[in-house]
């Protein structure tokens, strides 16, 4: 907690020292910019805070709103449709999703349709569907994109938090984003948008680094850089585990 309060104090100090710039601009900070994944990792929470810097009084028209987005690295995945035939479920149609974020969290000060226009969403790719890119020429694209969203929402990887950003006196704002334990390693983008009348008036972006550490890092590196050695080790461990279990049960049966 002491480190977080120190970052907030430093952030507010820098805010006062910033020279005047645009009519409204966003400055922000994070409680942490690096997440380490180890054997005991059960998830993490990041506090995102900021303020609106002005060189003139705030406009009288249009409500100020804030949107916070945290996005994981994109991946190519294949989505398959299942149908029940002859009493069993089988995979039928499949669509390749060229890019889908491995993690996506959106928090806003109000309903998305009120704080952001369709045109601005198309320009900045803020909502989840805008960040899912499907292969050209595929049919039923919207249906498969919705399937990706549903699957990852159930896994806790996609989330929307209407009213999740608290804005005080049209100046200070803060929110928190929960990162689950099943994170994909990589660089995560944290983006913050100020909007008025559905239009983006300022935005800010920074990176959150998510990396495996310790034994997990060594295993991950071995599997990707030395797959043959990794496969041999896995085979040896499986054989040893099988032999050990067999020997244990033989001893137990003899005693019985």
C-alpha positions in Angstrom: 0.0 0.0 0.0 2.9 2.4 0.8 4.3 1.9 -2.7 0.9 2.7 -4.3 0.5 5.8 -2.2 4.0 6.9 -3.2 3.1 6.5 -6.9 -0.1 8.5 -6.5 1.8 11.3 -4.7 4.5 11.4 -7.4 1.7 11.4 -10.1 0.0 14.4 -8.5 3.3 16.2 -8.2 4.0 15.7 -11.9 0.4 16.8 -12.7 1.0 20.2 -11.0 4.3 20.6 -12.8 3.0 19.9 -16.3 2.9 22.9 -18.6 -0.5 24.0 -20.1 -1.3 22.1 -23.3 -4.6 21.1 -24.8 -8.0 22.2 -23.6 -8.4 18.9 -21.8 -5.8 16.2 -21.5 -5.5 13.0 -19.5 -2.5 12.1 -17.3 -2.5 8.7 -15.5 -0.6 6.2 -13.5 -0.8 2.5 -12.6 -0.1 0.8 -9.2 2.2 -1.6 -11.1 3.5 -2.0 -14.7 4.9 -5.5 -14.3 3.1 -8.8 -13.3 5.2 -11.9 -12.5 3.6 -15.3 -13.0 5.0 -18.1 -10.8 3.7 -21.3 -9.2 1.7 -19.5 -6.6 0.2 -16.9 -8.9 -3.6 -16.7 -8.3 -4.2 -13.4 -10.2 -3.5 -9.8 -9.6 -5.3 -6.4 -9.3 -4.0 -3.2 -10.9 -5.2 0.2 -9.7 -5.4 2.8 -12.5 -5.8 6.4 -11.5 -5.5 9.7 -13.2 -6.7 13.3 -13.6 -7.8 15.7 -16.3 -5.4 18.5 -17.0 -6.9 21.8 -18.3 -5.5 25.1 -19.3 -8.9 26.7 -19.3 -12.2 26.2 -17.4 -14.1 23.0 -18.4 -16.6 23.3 -21.2 -20.2 23.9 -20.1 -21.7 21.5 -22.7 -21.4 17.8 -22.7 -20.7 15.4 -19.8 -17.1 14.3 -19.3 -16.7 10.5 -19.3 -13.7 8.1 -18.9 -13.1 4.8 -20.5 -10.3 2.4 -19.3 -9.2 -0.5 -21.4 -6.7 -3.2 -20.5 -5.9 -5.5 -23.5 -3.7 -8.7 -23.7 -1.7 -9.8 -26.7 -3.8 -11.0 -29.7 -3.8 -14.6 -30.9 -5.1 -16.5 -33.9 -7.7 -19.1 -32.9 -10.2 -21.4 -34.6 -13.8 -21.4 -33.5 -15.8 -24.5 -34.3 -19.6 -24.9 -34.4 -21.0 -28.0 -32.8 -24.2 -29.7 -34.0 -26.0 -32.8 -32.7 -26.2 -35.5 -35.3 -27.3 -39.1 -34.8 -27.4 -38.5 -31.0 -23.8 -37.2 -30.7 -22.3 -33.7 -30.8 -19.7 -33.2 -33.6 -17.7 -30.3 -34.9 -19.1 -28.9 -38.2 -18.4 -25.4 -39.4 -15.2 -23.7 -38.4 -14.0 -20.1 -38.8 -10.4 -18.8 -38.3 -10.2 -15.7 -36.1 -7.1 -13.9 -37.3 -6.7 -11.9 -34.1 -8.5 -12.0 -30.8 -7.1 -10.4 -27.6 -6.1 -13.0 -25.0 -7.5 -10.7 -22.3 -9.8 -7.7 -22.5 -11.3 -5.6 -19.7 -13.3 -2.4 -20.3 -14.5 -0.1 -17.5 -16.5 3.1 -18.0 -18.2 5.9 -16.0 -21.5 5.1 -17.7 -23.2 3.0 -20.4 -21.0 2.6 -23.4 -23.7 3.8 -25.8 -23.9 7.1 -23.9 -20.1 7.7 -23.5 -18.9 6.6 -26.9 -20.2 7.0 -30.4 -20.0 4.3 -33.1 -17.7 6.4 -35.2 -15.3 6.9 -32.4 -15.4 3.2 -31.5 -14.6 2.4 -35.1 -11.7 4.8 -35.0 -10.1 3.8 -31.7 -11.2 0.1 -31.4 -12.4 0.4 -27.8 -15.2 -2.2 -27.4 -14.4 -5.9 -27.5 -16.0 -6.7 -30.9 -13.9 -4.1 -32.6 -10.7 -5.9 -31.5 -11.7 -9.2 -32.9 -10.5 -9.7 -36.5 -11.9 -12.6 -38.6 -10.6 -14.0 -41.8 -12.0 -12.3 -45.0 -14.6 -14.2 -47.0 -16.0 -16.2 -44.0 -19.8 -16.4 -43.5 -21.6 -15.7 -40.3 -18.7 -13.6 -39.0 -20.8 -11.8 -36.3 -22.0 -15.1 -34.9 -18.5 -16.5 -34.5 -17.2 -13.3 -33.1 -20.0 -13.4 -30.4 -19.0 -17.0 -29.7 -15.4 -16.0 -29.0 -16.6 -13.3 -26.6 -19.0 -15.7 -24.8 -16.2 -18.3 -24.4 -13.7 -15.9 -23.0 -16.3 -14.2 -20.8 -17.0 -17.5 -19.1 -13.2 -18.0 -18.7 -12.9 -14.7 -16.9 -10.8 -13.3 -19.7 -13.2 -10.7 -21.2 -15.2 -8.3 -18.9 -17.2 -5.1 -19.1 -17.7 -2.9 -16.0 -20.3 -0.2 -16.6 -19.8 2.4 -13.9 -16.5 0.8 -12.9 -14.6 4.1 -13.3 -15.2 6.7 -10.5 -14.9 10.3 -11.6 -14.7 13.0 -9.0 -15.6 16.7 -9.8 -14.8 16.1 -13.5 -11.1 16.0 -12.6 -9.9 12.9 -10.7 -10.7 9.3 -11.7 -9.7 5.8 -10.6 -10.6 2.1 -11.2 -9.2 -1.3 -10.7 -8.7 -4.2 -13.1 -8.5 -7.8 -11.9 -6.1 -10.0 -13.8 -7.0 -13.7 -13.6 -4.6 -16.5 -12.9 -4.8 -17.9 -16.5 -3.0 -14.9 -18.1 -1.1 -15.2 -21.4 2.5 -14.0 -21.2 3.2 -10.8 -23.1 2.8 -7.0 -23.2 -0.7 -5.7 -22.2 -1.9 -2.4 -23.3 -3.6 -0.1 -20.8 -5.6 2.7 -22.6 -7.5 5.6 -21.1 -10.0 7.8 -23.0 -11.7 11.0 -22.1 -14.9 11.6 -24.0 -17.5 14.4 -24.3 -20.7 14.0 -26.3 -19.4 10.5 -27.3 -16.3 11.9 -28.9 -12.7 11.2 -27.7 -11.0 14.4 -26.6 -7.9 12.9 -25.2 -6.3 9.4 -24.7 -3.3 7.9 -22.9 -1.6 4.5 -23.3 1.0 2.6 -21.4 2.2 -1.1 -21.2 1.9 -3.7 -18.5 4.5 -6.4 -18.8 3.3 -10.0 -17.9 6.1 -12.5 -17.6 6.6 -16.0 -16.2 9.4 -16.2 -13.6 11.4 -18.9 -11.8 10.7 -22.6 -12.7 7.7 -21.6 -14.9 10.0 -19.3 -17.0 12.6 -22.1 -17.4 10.0 -24.7 -18.5 8.3 -22.2 -20.9 11.7 -21.3 -22.5 12.7 -24.9 -22.8 9.4 -25.9 -24.4 9.7 -23.2 -27.0 13.4 -23.1 -27.7 14.4 -26.8 -27.1 11.2 -28.8 -27.9 13.0 -32.1 -28.3 14.7 -31.9 -24.9 11.4 -30.8 -23.4 9.6 -33.8 -24.9 12.3 -36.3 -23.7 12.1 -34.8 -20.2 8.3 -35.1 -20.2 8.5 -38.7 -21.3 11.1 -39.6 -18.6 9.0 -37.9 -15.9 5.9 -39.8 -17.1 7.7 -43.1 -17.0 9.2 -42.4 -13.6 5.8 -41.4 -12.2 4.2 -44.6 -13.6 6.9 -46.8 -12.2 6.7 -45.1 -8.8 2.9 -45.5 -8.6 3.2 -49.1 -9.6 5.9 -49.8 -7.0 3.8 -48.0 -4.3 0.7 -50.1 -5.0 2.8 -53.3 -5.0 4.1 -52.5 -1.5 0.6 -51.6 -0.3 -0.9 -54.9 -1.6 1.8 -57.0 -0.1 1.2 -55.4 3.3 -2.5 -55.9 2.9 
